[in-house]
Amino acid sequence: MVQIQKLGSALSVFGLGLLLNWSGYVVSMGADQPQSALVMMRLCTGLVPALLVLMALWLMKGWGRRLKPANER
């Protein structure tokens, strides 16, 4: 389980780096980033996590009906 969490964290940081790079983010510019990079940062901190939470809720909606308690197995 820990390896899956580490892999997920690593892939998400890698993906965020790719998205920021594609959006025009330049480290040396500091806070004066292009508008496209600022929009991507807002999307990655707001919209993307919200969509992932909604997707997780949709995937888990039927778990209560499918799983049996441990004492009934």
URNOR-V576445 format. One line per field, one symbol per residue. phi: phi as a letter, one per 30 degrees, with the letter a starting at -180 (. if undefined). psi: psi as a letter, one per 40 degrees, with the letter a starting at -180 (. if undefined). A space follows every 50 residues. Layout:
phi = ???
psi = ???
This chain:
phi = .ddddddddddddddddddddddjdbeddidcddedddddddddcbdddd dddddddddcdcdddddcdddcd
psi = ddddddddddddddddddddddeehhdeebegiiddddddddddecdddd dddddddddededdddhiidee.
